[in-house]
Amino acid sequence: MATLGTALITGASTGIGAIYADRLAVRGYDLTLVARNTEKLQALASSISDKTGRAVDVLAADLGNPVDLARVEKTLREDASITMLVNNAGIGTHTTLLDSDVERMEAMVRLNVTALMRLTYAAVPGFVARGGGTIINIASIVAVAPELLNGVYGGTKAFVQAFTTSLNHELAGKGIRAQAVLPGATRTDFWALGGLPVEHLPSEIVMQADDMVDAALAGLDQGETTTIPALRDVELWQAFEAARRALGPQLSATQAAPRFKTTI
């Protein structure tokens, strides 16, 4: 059976990651599924393989653990069949700085930032050597609206967005595609794990996870480098990006801007 290569998906046992696994297998990818829960991974792998006939491997790993993370990095460096990396694993919270445990915040940075960065670094050299590859990084709308939720969580997702923008700048000429996906509120167990069950959110802002992933993949097909599944008026994002680029010529200069000069 012809294949588009192997997609390695983190946080793949449930929710958004599991849906990506299903959709990518249907599209023609073999899969390597990464998450902590071996039983859930194996059950999902069997279900997808039976449904699609694709080869599905499981790799049980806690990406917050440096030893487990190194094993996944090794797979990305050594498995030449891998053509796509989906950095989906992540945690979040809605609590304020004063109500947040700093150790949990550090664990969030290790998973949302450090693990994603290291896995990307492990995958990219092989993609470049083989002349192509795709990286999908799951960020969040808080990347551009950090005041909506916990500031550390927003900061981690701003890193994902900035990192993906830089990847496209550096690697587009080498056959590498990178997409940042910025979901809004999505119906998964993410909210309950973060301390705010999704049922407590206004129903009119919550998207079904299947719809979110399908929109993100449609954005990938359309060549988007940043996809906001809920955004109806794409011109707003284009204006945002145009304003950001317009800042460029004024961000560095030999002298401070005139408004900062004293008159004393």
N, C-alpha and C positions, 0 to 999 in steps of 0.2 A: 504494500500500500504506500503510495507516495506521501511524503511528509514535508511540512514546511520547516522541519527541524524540531528542536525541543524547546519548550517554554518552561523556565524555572520560575515558580510562583511562590512567594513567601506569604505566610499567614493564610495558607491555602485550605485549612481544614473546615472553615465555616465562612459564612457571610460573603463579603465581596470577593475574597480570594477564591472561594469554592466556585462562585459564579464565573469568575475569569477562567478557572480551570475547565469548566463545562463548555464555555463559549469557544475557547481556543482549541479544545479538542475537536469540536464540531468543525472548526475552520481548517483543521488538518495538522495541528501541532501534536507531537508527542509531549508528554509532561513529566516534570520532576516537581513534586509537591513537597513544600517545606512548612512544617509547623511543629508545635510541641507534642500534640496529642497523636500518638501512633495509631490508636484504634480508629479515630475519626479519619485520619489520612488514609488508612488502608480501606476503610469502608467507602470513602469517596473515590479512591483509585479504582476499586472493583466496579463501582457503579458506572464511572465514566468509561472505563475500558470495555465493559459489556455493551454500553450504549453506542460507542463510537468506533470500537475496534482499535483505538490508539494505544500505544505503549505508555503506561503510566507508572513511574517509579515514585517511591516515597522516601523522604529523608527527614527523619524526626530530629528536630534541633530547636533549642532555645536560643534565639539570636541575641539575647541579652547576656549569654554566657560566652566568653571569649573562645573557649575550646570548641563549642558547638558552632559558633560563627566561623571559626577557621576551617571546619570541615566543609561547610557550604562554600566558602571561598575557594577551597581546593577543587571542589566539583566544578565551579564556574571556570576556573583556570584550565582544568584538564579535560573536560568533556567538550570535544569539538562539535558535537551535535547541537549544542545550545545556541539558538539564534535569537532568543528573546528572554529578557529578565523582567519580571513584574515584581517591583518592590512594593508589596502591599502591607506587610506586617507593620503594626504600629499600635500604640496605646494613646489614650488621651484622658482628659478630665475637664470638668466645667468649674472646678473650685477656684477661688481667688488665691492670690499669692499668700495672703495671711492665713488662709485656711488649708494650705497645701503642705504636705510633708516633703521636705527637700530631698530626702532619699528617693522618694517616688519620682520626683521631678528629674533627678539624675538618671534614674532607670529609664525614664521616658526619652531623655536625650540619647542614651546609649542605643535604644532600639530605633527610634524615629530618625535619628541623624547618623550616628556612628555606624550602625549595622548597614543602613542603606548606602552610605558612602563607601564602606569597605567592599560590599558586594558589587557595587558598580565598578570600582577600581579593579576587582578581580575579573569581571566580565569583559570590560572594554578592550584590553589588549588583544584578546582572542578574536573579538568581533572585527577589530581593525585588520588583524592579520588575515582574516577570512573574507574581508571585503564587505561586510554587512552585519547588521544586527539591530535589534530594537530594545529600547529600555522604556518601560512604563513605570513612572513613579507616582504613587498615590499620595497626593498632598491633601489639601482641604481649602475651602473658601477662607478659612482663618489665615491663610498665607497672605491674603490681601486685606483682611478685616480682623486683625488680631484682637481687637477689643471685644469681640463677641464671646470668646471663651477664655479659658486659662491662658495666661501670657506665655508660659513656657511651651505649652502645646502649640500656640500660634507661632512662636519663634521656631519650633522644629519644622513646622510646615512651610514657613517662609524660607527656611534653608532648602527644603526640597524643591520649592519653586525656583529659587535663585540658582541652585545647583543644576537643575534641568535646563534652565535658560543658558547657563554657561556650557553645558554639554553640547547643546545644539550649536552654539557659536564655535566651539572647538572641533567638533566631530562631523558636522554635516557634510563636509567635503570628503569624508572617509567612508561614506555609505552607512553611517550610523544614524538612526532615528531615536529621538528622545521625546517623550510626551509626559507632561505633568498633568494629572487629573485632579481637579479641585471640586470634590463633591460638597454639596450642602448637607443638611440633615438627611441621613439615609437610614432606612429601617433595618438595623442590624443590632447585635448585642453590644456593639461599641458603647452605646449610651449607658446601658445598665452597668457595664464594667467600669465606666467612668464616674458612676454615682448618680446618674440622671436617666432613669428609664425613658425610652423614646416615647412612651405613652403620655409623658408629661409635657411633650412639645406640642405646639399647635399643629393639628393634622395637615393643615394646608401648606406647611413648609417641608413635610417629610416625604422623600421619594422612596419608592420601592427599590431594593438593591438591584434587582434584575434590570429595571429600567435605567438605573445609573450606569451599570456596566455596559449595557447595550449602547447607551448614548456615548460613553467614553470610547468604545471601540469604533463607533461611527465617526467620532472626531478624529481618531487615529487614521481611519481610512481616508478622511478628507484632508489629511496632511496637517492637522492642527498640532502645534507644539505645546499649547496649553488648552485644556478642555474643561469648561465649567458646565456640567450637564444641565443645570437649571437655567442657564443664561439664555433668555429669548432674544435679546437685542445684542447681537455680537458686535455691533458698532460701538457699544460702550467699552468693551474690552479693547477694541482696536484703538479707540481714543485714549484709553488708559496707557496702552503701550506706546502710542505716538507721543504722549506727554512725557513719559519716562525717557524715551530716546531724545526728546527735545532738550532735556536737562543736560545731556552729555557735554556739550561744549562749554557749559558754565560750571561744571563740578570741580574743576581744578584750575587755579590761576596763580600768578606770581603775587598778587595782592588781594587783600580781603575786599569784599563787595563794599561799595560806597556807603551803604546804609550802616555799616559797622564802624565807620570812622567818627571819632569824637570831634567836637567843635571847640574844645577847650584850648 
